């Protein structure tokens, strides 16, 4: 028998997969209710009200799975759950249609001044001449982030006769052609679009990506939408550009702080806002409830689940054997993702030496999880990594090779894009940990962690010194530095690590140095 606690208000219709279980007791009460015996709970279902922290988890020693009936897991301490061997799942695509429709509704309302005109009629006023609108037909919609929601929005916008320009680092030309959209650099989307909408996750890379610099590249009279995550658009910068008349209006469902309170954007009549309603439809709430209920039942019946946020349940013995390589695989995925900037067609992983004798398919999925981290809105892990790659048109290959390049074990990852490819090779050395020993044609040796700077340059006297001088001028301490070259005077690389991320102004100065071919900031979060 299983005991399942439904701690938040969740659609009862959606819970039918669990209610139909003969071997389960369903309790629908708050976790704080004194009548609930937390120590016997096997599965916990929540929305956003219940905070699943370490303190609560310590009271639930029998808990096996946590299900969030929604997209995010902000109210769940995933790391704490993982340490306790508890699987965390969510419903990543349950609100796709709901959010796409809400975004389209916001766009149409913004262009036709519907909320403003509505209010005047309710106030017994008749101001037809005040609300001259703009048609969607023939306009260019710029979509930043072409995941599930961006894709659904594009379909609806095309039906209204709109042209679609998309910026997404992982969108290949083939997939763009199938979707009937034009894949462009972000500057092209900013410069050419009449309306711009963002549909990316909120990460260190996307936070404030629509800032003053980005806004200055847009055409006068552009409209902006954000129904994704607050913070992607710099609200202060947007308010400034609306104030000077450059931006014609904005429609926002999400904010940097929620509730937003006093916000400079609210003083403008051409800004419309809703209180984070993207997923607030009966259908979406039913979808997310049904999705997690099915997943919990599958898990309790010893079947694999599709939307795990953390590591899926595997035997302790197997996990202990692959643990060092699992970590390294993710790290290699992080690095290669940040080193190749274009859409990826193929990702191939080759195993050799002792690692080839282990569960390599699990490591391949770990590499993909690292590759997709912070690039798409969906949480990618070992369970859904292959499906995510398939959805994005990426072919994944796995090989076993006899050539271990002189190491006891070796993992080689190659990403192939439209025009370029990138290869990284790593090994795990007992007592020393993971090491990257090859980077796109260069032999090297560095630890894949923390804040890294990867520089390709010409092997000329003074290059390393000039890099060091700039870092010294900005009081930046180099933790480690490794170099590699093919031949004297030819191409070379250096990899530096720092205690904290490199600031934009320092990075900009380094890019201008003579003999620097390319430069990449890399953050390895695990």
Steps between C-alpha positions, in 0.01 A plus 500: 500500500613854418398817680475807275465853636336766280618808689366775270181558302533281191229411248324189628419395145871509424575283803295208364806284415587501871142477630454185290793320668386209718817503707512869588354716774442860389515781758396849390620727779772758557837361601480715814171339609562326837275214393743404223757235594789625288724206584286259297467708181639332186412767243439874534310708242517881520448811295671822614350556848685224685870569557680169479819576690754297693304544822186347349695222330658402831149432632425267206753214523291273280454751217600365158374757251393867490277618217449866413178555304654775288808598302738642759636349820587825676322390819689168518856463630604258228855454631369403842260252342777353286728451798222301664442287192162658425402542137351838404273529197297778341273564201722688252256518209160500671456874449652532152174576320373716785808723500518520120136606484545752780799651321301530178206653688734752662650585161160557338377702798813715497481576128129589514499682838225270623556533880521880481194533276305256716560709810377820337174333392454368855551858617212606270739668257513460121852581376522327164755744361741441787564136423627462145640148486757311295433183300697181553476408132828555316695582816827331596490317832836440664506196731794461735500135607339238276397231746154350533326829579689699237414235243128507582498881491666496158229270363224734614679812380561353154125436474452878542734573211800598709863441405708328769866562580652286773812510713581169668857363517366146471267551204644333190425620147314175425267538798449870427401412144251238624345756735487764228705753695825682431786423737709813560767646727349691790603837354299425188193414708539821700554722196232360268207403723183704551411295808746309722408228748730304732460129578824393666573371849631754751870425540815698568537527122144617425445724804472855371577394142251762377687793650580853383757374250250255349219755497721751319524257207124472450295699250299796622142393575581143606273314746626260772341198667612294800291204608804286587697605808539833674852637471570407138400854406666777701191685627683827570648504149163415344334782694765743373448402135121517532538840664701643210253356247735246344304197623132529403368277777546187707290212631632326811374197691813455712720735700839508668321518837156346544271657601674794330376780729603845381645457154612777259329321211153539649491875443475447123160453333664291227613232747254222580559244773354183648588326831698198368203333330688307231412161651168605651246310293277213604657288230858576605427424864338173396792417271770555764301308761444206267861501386652482849236256626588259218871546565463430873300187428759380249776555753319322783436208266876478424476645151729774361379861513552764232525829688743449784685815609779318683660160464264211436502208740773250413671237710760629742767265369463617139491864597813474713691354204393770256491794745842651404427470128144622542627827648767537233253430218276784615799732531609419145146568380503842672832592341428393143160672510667831585777458242283442191251777433300372203218249462611141556422217260688218671653417835720189515663350808781242482605288799827314537693323774334396826209743464387309189417205726242701700142618433603745227145580389443663837817708451388603151178634649702682767705667226180614330363628830811713538484612138141626531539656845401870507428489125135399498208553736443130563702332775707238319632197683599140432136402455389749236836588341459283189143616443611864528775440245254331265253788530775741398617293205832395658636157409668334799766236440684274744811298416749271673863537389819306571708818484521658846780742404728367772250543784336232712162642402390762252181676388496701176208727410457661156228752414433567131316813391398654171851622417737396779571223747657486845665210682586459868668203670516419869634236737447419865818442702476337842586746781517789249146502366372598152739663252441647155793380288402611149313807376416530130836400357722592795643277772456665838434406864257689724235441764146551361347710775425858601549809286718442196632711215582314177718702261613400152796710385809505285815371667683832509725651768314725742144372446479329839664801662247743353213284625657488846558875502133579434388256770753650741384853423149395604628319813386164368686207650569203270442177691649269234630531146564229241631543146522289188621540142533303179833644387728792583363825360172340396161467665491466877255505789497594865244409764488714814287453810381767743336512840208701361351567154684742273324837469376626162737798479808284564382243249444773239858624539640149458308449175677803350855372557720430200548133406182391682299277265203429725411516866228327704384535859401160637317427824505141620234478768572146613 
